[in-house]
Amino acid sequence: PDGYIYDPEGVSGEKIDYLLELRASGNDIVAPYAEEFPGAQFFEGKRPWEVKVDVALPCATQNELDGDDAQHLIDNGVLCVGEISNMGCTPEAIDKFIEHKMLFAPGKAVNAGGVATSGLEMSQNALHLSWSAEDVDKRLHQIMHGIHRQCVEHGTDADGYVNYVRGANVAGFMKVAKAMMAQGVV
């Protein structure tokens, strides 16, 4: 886009609708938002990672948050970064978060909820069942809790820091290895 907007009043309701209109226009712009909502600020040609925030959620494209962006977030005291998009952070950014022992949730763990929901949907269809929204939510909660538990189990350092990247990688490897052994491949 042409830059980013910062709206200290928050973005909801009609403001989101306006952003959706801007996106639907086919132009990759957000500058008109600051004209429409005078309390907002527009930062031309810049990226949002320099803003002081508690939680950062890269969720647009791969590698949208790089090492320099990570350093801005760290310097500004961010508490948590969660990769919502697939590979939203560059390896350099991830290394910085881990080096500073920050709470960093990698996409492979964060995005598991969407994959799990698809799996639950396929199970319902295959079994010709119709679960209530509450039942699906309960099953999804159990799955995500299990993923978190595995990340903690395989990613906890001696000092108590949880490296969720390592935890997710080891847990994923263990699952594949067990499946291969069960099939007699190894």
C-alpha positions as CSV (number, residue, x, y, z in Angstrom):
1,P,0.0,0.0,0.0
2,D,0.9,3.7,0.0
3,G,1.7,3.6,3.7
4,Y,-0.2,2.9,6.9
5,I,-2.7,4.6,9.1
6,Y,-2.7,4.9,12.9
7,D,-6.0,5.6,14.5
8,P,-5.7,6.1,18.3
9,E,-9.5,5.7,18.6
10,G,-9.4,2.2,17.2
11,V,-10.8,0.8,13.9
12,S,-14.3,-0.7,14.0
13,G,-17.7,-0.4,12.5
14,E,-17.9,2.3,9.8
15,K,-14.1,2.6,9.8
16,I,-13.7,-1.0,8.8
17,D,-16.5,-0.5,6.2
18,Y,-14.6,2.4,4.8
19,L,-11.3,0.4,4.6
20,L,-13.2,-2.4,2.8
21,E,-14.4,0.2,0.3
22,L,-10.9,1.4,-0.2
23,R,-9.7,-2.1,-0.8
24,A,-12.6,-2.9,-3.2
25,S,-11.6,0.1,-5.3
26,G,-8.7,-1.9,-6.6
27,N,-6.2,0.8,-5.6
28,D,-3.7,-0.2,-3.0
29,I,-4.2,2.9,-0.8
30,V,-5.1,3.9,2.8
31,A,-4.4,7.6,2.7
32,P,-8.0,8.7,2.2
33,Y,-8.9,7.1,5.5
34,A,-7.0,9.9,7.4
35,E,-9.0,12.4,5.4
36,E,-12.3,10.7,6.2
37,F,-11.5,10.2,9.9
38,P,-9.4,13.3,11.0
39,G,-8.3,11.7,14.3
40,A,-6.2,9.2,12.3
41,Q,-2.7,9.7,11.0
42,F,-1.3,8.5,7.7
43,F,2.3,7.6,7.3
44,E,3.3,7.6,3.7
45,G,5.6,4.9,2.4
46,K,6.0,3.4,5.9
47,R,5.2,0.1,7.5
48,P,3.1,-0.3,10.7
49,W,5.8,-2.1,12.7
50,E,7.3,1.1,14.1
51,V,4.2,1.8,16.2
52,K,4.3,1.0,19.9
53,V,2.0,-1.9,20.4
54,D,1.5,-4.7,22.9
55,V,0.7,-7.4,20.3
56,A,1.8,-7.5,16.7
57,L,0.0,-9.8,14.2
58,P,1.5,-9.9,10.7
59,C,-1.4,-11.2,8.7
60,A,-1.1,-10.0,5.1
61,T,1.7,-11.6,3.2
62,Q,4.8,-13.8,3.5
63,N,7.8,-12.1,4.9
64,E,6.0,-8.8,5.7
65,L,7.8,-8.4,9.0
66,D,11.6,-8.4,8.6
67,G,14.6,-8.1,10.9
68,D,14.5,-4.3,11.0
69,D,10.8,-4.3,11.7
70,A,11.4,-6.9,14.5
71,Q,13.9,-4.6,16.0
72,H,11.5,-1.7,16.0
73,L,8.9,-3.8,17.8
74,I,11.4,-5.1,20.3
75,D,12.7,-1.5,21.0
76,N,9.1,-0.4,21.5
77,G,8.4,-3.1,24.0
78,V,6.1,-5.4,22.1
79,L,4.9,-8.3,24.4
80,C,3.8,-10.9,21.8
81,V,4.1,-11.5,18.0
82,G,1.7,-14.0,16.4
83,E,2.2,-15.0,12.8
84,I,-1.3,-15.0,11.4
85,S,-0.3,-15.3,7.7
86,N,1.9,-18.2,6.5
87,M,5.5,-17.2,7.0
88,G,4.5,-13.6,8.0
89,C,8.0,-13.1,9.5
90,T,11.4,-13.5,7.8
91,P,13.8,-15.9,9.5
92,E,15.9,-12.9,10.6
93,A,12.8,-11.5,12.4
94,I,12.1,-14.8,14.1
95,D,15.7,-15.1,15.2
96,K,15.5,-11.7,16.8
97,F,12.3,-12.5,18.7
98,I,13.8,-15.8,20.0
99,E,17.1,-14.1,20.8
100,H,15.2,-11.6,23.0
101,K,13.1,-14.5,24.5
102,M,9.9,-12.9,23.4
103,L,6.6,-14.7,23.1
104,F,6.5,-15.5,19.4
105,A,3.8,-17.8,18.0
106,P,4.8,-19.3,14.7
107,G,2.2,-19.6,11.9
108,K,2.4,-23.4,11.8
109,A,0.9,-23.4,15.4
110,V,-1.3,-20.3,15.1
111,N,-2.9,-21.4,11.8
112,A,-3.6,-24.9,13.1
113,G,-7.0,-23.7,14.2
114,G,-8.1,-23.1,10.6
115,V,-6.7,-26.5,9.5
116,A,-8.3,-28.2,12.4
117,T,-11.7,-26.6,11.7
118,S,-11.5,-27.9,8.1
119,G,-10.7,-31.3,9.5
120,L,-13.6,-31.2,11.8
121,E,-15.8,-30.2,8.9
122,M,-14.6,-33.1,6.8
123,S,-15.3,-35.5,9.7
124,Q,-18.8,-34.2,10.1
125,N,-19.4,-34.7,6.3
126,A,-17.9,-38.1,6.2
127,L,-20.0,-39.3,9.2
128,H,-23.1,-37.5,8.0
129,L,-23.3,-35.6,11.3
130,S,-24.1,-32.1,12.2
131,W,-22.4,-30.8,15.3
132,S,-23.6,-27.6,17.1
133,A,-21.3,-24.6,17.0
134,E,-20.6,-25.2,20.7
135,D,-19.5,-28.8,20.0
136,V,-17.2,-27.7,17.2
137,D,-15.8,-24.9,19.4
138,K,-15.2,-27.4,22.2
139,R,-13.4,-29.8,19.8
140,L,-11.3,-27.0,18.4
141,H,-10.4,-25.8,21.9
142,Q,-9.2,-29.3,22.8
143,I,-7.1,-29.5,19.6
144,M,-5.5,-26.1,20.1
145,H,-4.8,-26.8,23.8
146,G,-3.1,-30.0,22.7
147,I,-1.0,-28.1,20.2
148,H,0.0,-25.6,22.8
149,R,0.9,-28.4,25.3
150,Q,3.1,-30.1,22.7
151,C,4.9,-26.8,21.8
152,V,5.6,-26.2,25.5
153,E,6.7,-29.8,26.0
154,H,9.2,-29.7,23.1
155,G,10.1,-26.1,23.2
156,T,10.8,-25.2,26.8
157,D,14.4,-24.1,27.6
158,A,16.2,-24.8,30.8
159,D,15.5,-21.3,31.9
160,G,11.8,-21.7,31.4
161,Y,11.5,-19.8,28.1
162,V,9.2,-21.5,25.6
163,N,10.6,-21.4,22.1
164,Y,7.3,-22.1,20.3
165,V,9.1,-22.4,16.9
166,R,11.3,-25.3,18.1
167,G,8.3,-26.8,20.0
168,A,6.1,-26.7,16.9
169,N,8.9,-28.1,14.7
170,V,9.7,-31.0,17.1
171,A,6.1,-31.8,17.7
172,G,5.4,-31.9,14.0
173,F,8.5,-34.1,13.3
174,M,7.5,-36.5,16.1
175,K,4.0,-36.8,14.7
176,V,5.3,-37.6,11.2
177,A,8.0,-40.0,12.6
178,K,5.4,-42.0,14.6
179,A,3.1,-42.2,11.6
180,M,6.0,-43.5,9.4
181,M,7.0,-46.0,12.0
182,A,3.4,-47.2,12.4
183,Q,3.2,-47.7,8.6
184,G,6.5,-49.7,8.6
185,V,8.3,-47.1,6.5
186,V,11.1,-46.8,9.0
